[in-house]
Amino acid sequence: MLREWSPGVQAELRAIEASAERARLALACVFSCSEEFEAARIRDRVERLSARLIGQMQIVLGATSLVGLAAFLVVLAELF
């Protein structure tokens, strides 16, 4: 059995539905179809992921360089 909603609750529900419709229309103005929206989301995720991976690779490269330099200095010290 369905409940009867009070007029205040009904007004709130209508306001929420209107807000959701405005949000859909605003999104439709930016992207002409859902495929464009999904492509934009994927591009954004790839850009964020690649930026994070590049940062991690720079840390690994720096650490590897320091270890290589330390090993070179140890070998050089053994020769002299």
C-alpha positions in Angstrom: 0.0 0.0 0.0 1.3 3.4 -0.9 1.7 6.1 1.7 0.3 9.5 1.3 3.0 12.1 1.4 2.5 15.4 3.2 2.4 18.5 1.0 5.8 19.6 2.3 7.4 16.3 1.4 5.8 16.4 -2.0 7.1 19.9 -2.6 10.6 18.8 -1.6 10.4 15.8 -4.0 9.3 18.1 -6.9 12.2 20.5 -6.0 14.7 17.6 -6.1 13.3 16.3 -9.4 13.5 19.8 -10.9 17.1 20.2 -9.6 18.1 16.8 -11.2 16.5 17.8 -14.5 18.4 21.1 -14.5 21.6 19.2 -13.8 20.9 16.8 -16.7 20.3 19.8 -19.0 23.5 21.5 -17.9 25.4 18.3 -18.6 23.8 18.0 -22.0 25.0 21.5 -22.9 28.6 20.5 -22.3 28.4 17.1 -23.9 26.2 16.4 -26.9 26.0 12.6 -26.1 26.8 10.2 -23.4 29.7 8.8 -25.5 31.4 12.2 -25.4 30.9 12.4 -21.6 32.3 8.9 -21.1 35.3 9.7 -23.3 36.0 12.8 -21.3 35.8 10.9 -18.1 38.2 8.3 -19.5 40.6 11.0 -20.7 40.6 12.6 -17.3 41.3 9.3 -15.5 44.1 8.5 -17.9 45.7 11.9 -17.4 45.5 11.6 -13.6 46.9 8.1 -13.7 49.8 9.0 -16.1 50.7 12.0 -13.9 50.9 9.7 -10.8 52.8 7.0 -12.6 55.3 9.6 -14.0 55.9 10.9 -10.5 56.5 7.3 -9.2 58.8 6.6 -12.1 60.8 9.7 -11.3 61.3 8.5 -7.7 62.4 5.1 -8.8 64.8 6.6 -11.3 66.3 8.9 -8.7 66.7 6.1 -6.2 68.3 3.8 -8.9 70.7 6.6 -9.9 71.8 7.2 -6.3 72.4 3.4 -5.8 74.4 3.3 -9.0 76.4 6.3 -8.0 77.1 4.8 -4.6 78.2 1.5 -6.2 80.5 3.4 -8.6 82.1 5.3 -5.7 82.7 2.1 -3.8 84.4 0.5 -6.8 86.4 3.7 -7.4 87.5 3.7 -3.7 88.6 0.1 -4.0 90.9 1.0 -7.0 92.7 3.8 -5.1 
